[in-house]
Amino acid sequence: QVQLVESGGGLVQPGGSLRLSCAASGRIGSIDTMAWYRQAPGRQRDLVALIGGGGGSTYADSVKGRFSITRDNAKKAMYLQMDSLQVDDTAVYYCKADVRQIGSGRYQDYWGQGTQVAVSS
């Protein structure tokens, strides 16, 4: 089995910063693409940022220039540095990873349980 665990969420004032972490564990052979999604109340889950196995990344227009996605392959971890946070960034943030388990020849998507980010004065 594979588990993804997010951490680092919390309450922050507008203009503040948070750093989210996602740690993968289990019978992991390799990890390809990793990504952060977010879901605000009453809205669909949207892609925030994505990072490929080679380190290339893409961002939603709404977070470009404010958020930065990185990964540490040795630690099987991914991070999201969020600066200049706005009220509209309030959501549950989820990590997703394309993982090939040991002994398997294919990749599957796995999701974390989510971490709440609240931006409010």
Disulfide bonds with the S-S distance in Angstrom:
Cys22-Cys95 2.20
